[in-house]
Amino acid sequence: MRTIFAFDLDGTLTEAEVLPVIANELGLMDEMKSLTEITLAGLITFEASFRLRIAILKSIPVSKVQEIVSEIPLHPALEKFVQSHKDQCAIVTGNLDVWVSPLLEKLGCRVFSSHSIVNADQLCGVEYIMHKSQPIRELKSEFEKVVCIGESVNDIPMFEVADSGIAFGGVHDPVKELIEISDYVVFDGESLCRLLNTL
């Protein structure tokens, strides 16, 4: 059976959430924390929240953001798994392609992300905000089985479309709503890799 593993990036493959790390390095943590709280409370949509996050960080040179992101560690066991199964793995992240490119280059597999408009090291806008169900539908047309791995509320749309879902608590506990629709719940990377090798 041809199976593909669709990984969330933030807090799944990375050992820290990308946008909070960027915000902390730039002294914008209070603004991002407030935005996260109202998003998780359901007061604004993920897309509206994402556009506001971009507005907050837009004035920072892209190269500076990439420099910060390049230092975010990937989970060693999961990084190794993805690199050794590149044709069977995909990254599904709502993050902007240009911001997370240093991490994506390390992983070297297929990527689905939001697309940016950049001019001379400056983020000018967003061409496309990726909704996580869309890549899973695309992958289902190419593979017999799609297995999703994630931990947050914004991973729910891809779990709802996938054949199987694994809630992963490597950085923090997966959200309750995701656990409820998951086939498996795993809390460390080595155990996750063992599970993936059986699917």
Disulfide bonds with the S-S distance in Angstrom:
none
